[in-house]
Amino acid sequence: MHRLPDIMDTERLRLRRAKPSDAEALFSLFNNWVVVKWLARPSWPNEIARTHAYLEQVNQSPLGEHYWAIERAGGLVGGISAGIQPASAHQSAEGPHIGYWLGERFWGQGVMTCAASLLCEAIFACTEEPAIYSGVFLGNEGSLRIQHKLGFRVEGRDELFSTPLGRPMPHVSTRLLRNDFRPVA
C-alpha cells in the first residue's frame, strides 16, 4: 500500500501514527473484555508487554500494517489500522483491509464513524485501490452500522478464528467500493 498520512485531522478528532509511548494509555482502554471480544487477533487476557511489543513493530514497513491512535480532545480513545491482505474466504480480492476498536466509554458518540471515514478517505486519495475491506463478528451491530454509514456492503458470511474466544466465530465480511464511499465529517 502506498504510504498513508502520519496525521489526519478533522474538527472532531485526530488520527496519528501510534508510537510505543502510547502503550499505557491504549492498554487502559483496550484491556476490557467488552471491547476485545469483538476483535479477531488480540490475546485475552491481554498484557501491557504485548501492547508495547506491537507498538514497537507496527508502522515499520511501508507494505505492512499501519496503525493510528485516535485522539479526541487531546486524549487517546482507540485505534484503527489498515494493511493489504490477500484474497481469502474473508475478502474477495487482495486489497486494503481496515480494523478498529474504541474504548467502551466513547461508544455511541460517532467517534469511530468519523475515524473510519477519515482513514477510508485517505486510502482512496493516496491509492488507486478500487475497494476497501473490513468485517465484523456476527452480533457486533455497532461496527456494522459504522461501516454501513460509510457505504460498506456485506460481501459474505463465514467463520473467522477469534483469538480472545479461542474458537472460530460467525463473521460478516464487508467491502466498500470507491464509488460507494460516503464520507462522514
Stockholm file with secondary structure:
# STOCKHOLM 1.0

chainA/1-185         MHRLPDIMDTERLRLRRAKPSDAEALFSLFNNWVVVKWLARPSWPNEIARTHAYLEQVNQSPLGEHYWAIERAGGLVGGISAGIQPASAHQSAEGPHIGYWLGERFWGQGVMTCAASLLCEAIFACTEEPAIYSGVFLGNEGSLRIQHKLGFRVEGRDELFSTPLGRPMPHVSTRLLRNDFRPVA
#=GR chainA/1-185 SS CCCCCSEEECSSCEEEECCGGGHHHHHHHHCCHHHHTTCSSCCSSCCHHHHHHHHHHTTCCTTSCEEEEEEETTEEEEEEEEEEECCBTTBSSSEEEEEEEECGGGTTSSHHHHHHHHHHHHHHHHCCCSEEEEEEETTCHHHHHHHHHHTCEEEEEEEEEETTTTEEEEEEEEEEEGGGCCCCC
#=GC SS_cons         CCCCCSEEECSSCEEEECCGGGHHHHHHHHCCHHHHTTCSSCCSSCCHHHHHHHHHHTTCCTTSCEEEEEEETTEEEEEEEEEEECCBTTBSSSEEEEEEEECGGGTTSSHHHHHHHHHHHHHHHHCCCSEEEEEEETTCHHHHHHHHHHTCEEEEEEEEEETTTTEEEEEEEEEEEGGGCCCCC
//
